[in-house]
Amino acid sequence: MQYKSVVGETVAEKTIEKSRFLAYVAHAEGEEEAKAYLAKIRSLHPLATHVCYGYIADKLGNLQRFSDDGEPQGTAGMPILGVLKAKELKETVIAVVRYFGGIKLGAGGLTRAYSGCAADGVAQSEVRSYETGVEVCLIVDYAEVNAVMRFLEHEILLSRDFSDAARFTVIVKENAVDDFLARARDYLNGKVVFTRGKTYFYPFV
């Protein structure tokens, strides 16, 4: 299984008819995390006229929520959620903050403003494919450190530890683990011990 989501947080800002809009886009694993993120955005903008949002908080796309936060029904939350659906993003939350500038936009104008700001936020975000990854630790004697570093040059290195032996922890796509182990054994002439760690979804490039 794999799905698309953003990495980290992005903020996009634009002014439309003197109203200031700020779109916040972030990765959120589950509804609790999405709600906590929205609470943070509200705390950052206590004087905002509206904080509208849409999120899809699960990996399958079933857990969907949105809010117009006082804007006319259907003009804010649904358009934001529509951007997430169009971009096929999961575990992603978008909050669009509005500071009213005194000029009414009308229903059509609001819909375009909120969907456009949300789309701008996504466009500026780093979108990656989240796939099942497995942590693999390579344990070698210190004599093999340079060889390991060369071998891991194009791998995703999570940590390294130098104690009784040298330990390098990487994350590898689950369907590529066997190939990775075989290549490592071959490259290091068998002078390596492996331990398998946690399995979880990781944002591979």
N, C-alpha and C positions, 0 to 999 in steps of 0.2 A: 504493500500500500504506500502511496505517496500523495501529497497534497501541497498546494502553494500557499505561502503566507509571507508576511514581511519579517524583516529582522530589525530589532530595536525600535526606535521611535523616530518619526518624521513630523515636522511642523511646516505647513504651507500657509501663506497669508496673502489676502488680496482685499482691495477695497472696491465695493460695488455701490454706486449711488450714495456715497458718503457713509455706508455701513461697512464696518470692519469685520471681516471673516477670517478665522483661524482654524485650519483643519489639522487635527492631531490624528496620526495613524500609528498603531502599535500592535505588536503580537500579544495575544492573550490566550493562554491555555485554560479554557474553562470559564464558566459564567462568573464565578467568584473573582477571578483575576480581571475580567472585563469590567465588572462593577467597581472594583477597587481602582482601576485606571480612570474610569469616568469620575469617581469621587475626587481623585487627584486633580483632574482637569477643572472640575468645579471649584476646588479650593484655590486654584491658580487664578481664577477669573470670577471672584465673588460679585463683581459689578456688571458682569455681562448680561445682556438682555435675554439671550437664549443660549443654552448648551444642548444642541440636538445631537443625536447619535444613531448609529446602526452598528451591530456587530454580529458576527457568526463565530461562535465560541467553541465549536467542536471540530473534529477532523473530518466528519462526514458531511457537514453543512446543514445539519438538522436543527441546531440550536441557534435560532435567529431572533433578535430583538431589535426594536427601534423606538425612538421617541421624537416627537415634534417639539416638545418642551415649550408649549404655548404658541408656537406658530400655527397658522391655519392647517387643519388636518390634511395630511398627505403631501405637504409641501417641503418637508425637511427630512424626517426620519426614513421614510420609504425611499426617497431619492438617494440617500446615503447608502442604505442597504442595497439598493439597486446597483450601485457602483461595485460593492463587494461581490455581488452575484455575477456581474458582467466580467469582472476580472478573475472570477473563480477562486477567490481567496477564502481560506478557512482560518480559524483561530486568529481572527483579525478584528480589531475595533477601530472605528473612526468616530471622532467627536468633532463637530463643527461649532465653534463658538462665534456668536454674533453680538457685536456692539452696534445698536441701532443708530443710524446717522440722521434720522429725521425725514427720510424720503421712503414712502411705501413702495414696495416692489411689485405687489400683486401676486396672485397665486403662481402664475407662470414664471414670473421673475424670481420668486423665491425658490421654486423647484430647480430652475437653471442655476441659481446661485449656490444652493446647497450641493447639488450633484456635481457642479463644476469644481467647487472647492474640494470636495471629497476626491474627485478624480485627480486634481492637481496634487493632493497629498499622496495618493497612491503612486502617481507618476514619479514623484521625488523619492519614494521609498525604495529600499532594496528588497526585491521580491526573490525568494528562493524556493527550491523544491525541498520539502521536508520528507525525508525518507528514513526508514528504520536503520539505525546505526548500532554498531557493537564496539564497545571499548576493548581494545587489545593492548596488553602490556608486554613489551619485549624486554627480557632480562638478559643482560650480557656482561661478560667480564670487561674491565676497563680497557683492555687491549683492543676490544672490538668497537669502542665508542665512535671513533671516526668513521668506520664502515657503516655503523647504524645511522649516523647523521647523514651520510651520503644517500643511503637507501631511503630514508624518510624525508628527503628534500621536497618531494612533491606530495607528501601525505599530510593529513591534518593532525598535527602534534598538539595534544592537550596538556601534557605535563612531562617533566623529567625529574628524576630523583637519583642522587648519587650517595649511596650509603655503602652497604657491604658489596653491592653490585650496582651496575647502572640500569635504571629502569626508565623506559620511554613508553608513555601511554598515548595511543592514537585512537581515532574513531574511524571505523571502516564501514562502508555500506554492508548490510547484513548479507546480501547476495554475493558479495565479493570477498568475504572473509577467507574462505578456503583458498582462493587464488592468492590473496595477500600473504597468508601463512606459507604457502608453497614458494612464493617468490622470495620471501624473507629467509627461509631456510636455505634456498639455493644461493642467494647473494652472500649470506654469512657463513656458508659452508657448514651449516648445522650447528654453529656455535651460538645458539640462542634458545631461550626457554620462553614459552608463551603462557600468559594467563588471560582468561576471558573475563571481562567485567560486565558492566551494566548494558542493557539494550534499551534504546529509546529513540524517538524521532529527533533528527538533527537537520539543521538547514544547510544541506550540501550545496556548494556553488554549482 
